[in-house]
Amino acid sequence: MITIGSVDIGGTKIAVGAVREDGQILKRFECPTEPEKGFHHAMRRVIVMLRDLTADGTKLTGIGVGCPGPLNPFTGVIGEVGTLPGWQGGNLVTELESGLDLPVTVENDADAAALGEARWGTEPANGSFIYITISTGIGGGMLLGGQLYRGVDGAHPEIGHQVLDNSGPQCYCGARGCWESLASGPAMVAWMRGQDPSADVTTAAEICDGARRGDPLALRCVEWEGYYVGLGLANFHIHEALARDHRAHRHYTPRSSQQNLSH
Ligand SMILES: [Zn+2]
């Protein structure tokens, strides 16, 4: 049974694991991304973690990398990624292959997650579904009849940039009120600080902890987050219903819960 080195690059942390072809994770490490230190600095840390995976004799057949887009999955070159400023033009494939003497393949992180869901998750391998990931940003991978939809000319469907409120926060993509700028982890932190500039929070996890303790502002923040996550998801529900059956759309009644919510 083959084992590969898996790398998940996020805007906040990088996770590395030795994963068997049956999906079992044998070992894993992670470190902060610290994107401000640059692409090459991060790649050196990834190489060290991948080497540590094999310190006990584990043999890796190759390396698979998931990274936020825009990203060219055929060349490994990173585009202008909002959560990885300054990394544009970095080549994941050449950088890691030169440091590891193993073949490296790269995929948009949301596409990689969708393929993983089709292979080892609850969705059938030949199914049609959207996999949505919400963390530092919001991304989505789309499988149609088991085939990954890469978009026109490889332009990955950037569902995190659907505009939900054009008077909302400025997004790095140039638009205002994108889903990602309203419902990602950093969006929660920005909302808290907007409501209370003295709020001592830096992560969505801290806000959720505060909500569990009953902190009123943290509870409002989680409610605000839930509203926008739901609003973005509802748009896909409508599209799906329209595509499948117009009658389904007639029975779809969105619930308005924006009362008591404010930017
Ligand atoms: Zn945007």
Boltz pocket constraint, residues with backbone or C-beta under 6 A from the ligand:
constraints:
  - pocket:
      binder: B
      contacts: [[A, 160], [A, 161], [A, 171], [A, 172], [A, 173], [A, 174], [A, 175], [A, 178], [A, 180], [A, 181]]
      max_distance: 6.0
